[in-house]
Amino acid sequence: MSVLLTMIYSPSAYIHLLNLNFTHHVLPSMVEVTMVYAVGLLAGYLSGKLKKEKLKVEKVSSEMLELERQIAHDDRLRVLGQLSAGIAHEIRNPLAAIKSGISIIKSGKSNDQVIDILSSEIEHLDKFIDRFLQYARFGTDQKNHINLSHFMMELTELIKLAASRKHVQIKLTTNVPEDTCLDGDKNAIKQALLNIAINGMEACADKTDALVELAVDITETDIIFYISDNGHGVSEKNIQTIFEPFFTTKAEGTGLGLALASKIAREHGGKLSVENLEQGCCFTLQIKRGC
């Protein structure tokens, strides 16, 4: 490498060395040759080192990609394990009750209470399967242009109906400009917000002044829904896992309501988050606006 660089960058040095009649040029030429050789050696060394470093980087990159694939694989297995455990739990308990009820009926000791229990457990199973299928579906193909004002009128009626059944007060701050809209699956977004509202109602149901508030904020790029309650809030240990499927602190909960709401938010390019308030907590659903 150094010889090649010398010949390329300083051919005059060789000419002067060969022409011994011009002795006053020999010493400078020798210095020039030596310097070029030094540069060539340095360039060769750096080139070799660069090549080695490149190979190291490629090896590390390959190892990192393999590690990422392994982590993704492990995460999928972990999620699959959680789903399997959740499904087994949600199905096994009703099936055990149904099995016991059938045994009682077979023994001839059936009564209305047994029939009611069987009906309740079957309804629980049906609701769970419906929720799970909603969560498991791949994306949404029903995205349309949604008028936000009309959407909020429909949503508030559903929330009011649910609140009346649970004896919870509702405060609505949902006045929006008539021309505001969003793009998405109207029923899915409505389901997400209703799930969050019902979760809030259940969180404060044991209070005499149970209250759930719904508000909307509109920015240049987003529509932000706030649903808050005056319940007991979310414990710090649960705040990171509250949107995972089958996570629930309720005896009768499936753990799919908030998981489904979070999934719907992601499918619409948005996000769902929660923060504790002085009393209760506030869920924030942020979705890109359409116009």
Residue pairs with C-beta under 8 A, 6 or more apart in sequence:
1 40
1 41
1 43
1 44
1 47
2 36
2 37
2 38
2 39
2 40
2 41
2 43
2 44
3 37
3 40
4 40
5 36
5 39
5 40
5 43
6 13
6 33
6 36
6 37
6 40
7 14
9 36
10 32
10 33
10 36
12 29
13 29
13 30
13 32
13 33
13 36
14 33
16 22
16 25
16 26
16 28
16 29
17 26
17 29
17 30
17 33
19 25
20 26
82 244
82 245
82 246
83 245
83 246
85 246
86 245
86 246
86 255
87 132
87 246
89 246
90 128
90 246
90 254
91 125
91 128
94 121
94 122
94 124
94 125
94 128
95 125
97 117
97 118
97 121
98 118
98 121
98 122
101 114
101 115
101 117
101 118
101 121
102 118
104 110
104 114
105 114
127 254
128 254
128 256
131 254
131 256
131 257
131 260
132 254
132 256
134 191
134 256
134 260
135 245
135 256
135 259
135 260
135 263
139 267
140 184
140 185
140 188
140 264
140 267
140 268
142 185
142 186
142 187
142 188
143 183
143 184
143 185
144 183
144 184
144 185
144 186
145 181
145 183
145 290
145 291
146 181
146 182
146 183
146 184
146 186
146 189
146 290
147 178
147 180
147 181
148 176
148 180
148 181
148 182
148 216
148 218
148 223
148 289
149 176
149 177
149 178
149 180
151 182
151 186
151 189
151 190
152 174
152 176
152 216
154 190
155 190
155 193
155 194
155 214
156 172
156 174
156 214
158 190
158 194
159 170
159 172
159 193
159 194
159 197
159 212
159 214
160 170
162 194
162 197
162 198
162 201
163 169
163 170
163 197
163 201
163 212
166 198
166 201
166 202
166 205
166 210
167 205
167 210
168 201
168 204
168 205
168 210
168 211
168 212
169 209
169 210
169 211
169 212
170 211
170 212
170 213
170 214
171 211
171 212
171 213
171 214
172 213
172 214
172 215
173 213
173 214
173 215
173 216
174 214
174 215
174 216
176 216
176 218
177 218
179 291
180 218
180 223
180 289
180 291
181 289
181 290
181 291
182 189
182 223
182 287
182 288
182 289
182 290
183 288
183 290
184 268
184 287
184 290
185 264
185 267
185 268
188 264
188 267
188 268
189 264
189 268
189 287
191 260
191 261
191 264
192 260
192 261
192 264
192 265
192 272
192 285
193 214
193 225
193 227
193 261
193 285
195 257
195 258
195 260
195 261
196 227
196 257
196 258
196 261
196 272
196 283
196 285
197 212
197 214
197 227
198 257
199 257
199 258
199 283
200 212
200 227
200 228
200 229
200 231
200 280
200 281
200 283
201 210
201 212
201 229
202 250
203 229
203 231
203 232
203 280
203 281
204 210
204 211
204 212
204 229
204 230
204 231
204 232
204 280
205 231
207 230
207 231
209 230
210 229
210 230
210 231
211 229
211 230
212 227
212 228
212 229
213 226
213 227
213 228
213 229
214 225
214 226
214 227
215 225
215 226
216 223
216 224
216 225
216 226
217 223
217 224
217 226
218 224
218 289
219 289
221 288
221 289
222 270
222 286
222 287
222 288
222 289
223 286
223 287
223 288
223 289
224 284
224 285
224 286
224 287
225 284
225 285
225 286
225 287
226 282
226 283
226 284
227 282
227 283
227 285
228 277
228 280
228 281
228 282
228 283
229 280
229 281
230 279
230 280
231 279
231 280
231 281
232 280
233 276
233 277
233 279
233 280
233 281
234 242
234 274
234 276
234 281
238 247
238 249
239 274
239 276
241 247
242 258
242 274
243 258
243 259
243 261
243 262
243 272
244 255
244 259
245 255
245 256
245 259
246 254
246 255
246 256
246 259
247 255
247 258
247 259
248 254
248 255
258 272
261 272
261 285
262 271
262 272
265 271
265 272
265 285
265 286
265 287
268 287
268 288
269 287
269 288
270 285
270 286
270 287
270 288
271 285
271 286
272 283
272 284
272 285
272 286
273 283
273 284
273 286
274 281
274 282
274 283
274 284
275 281
275 282
275 284
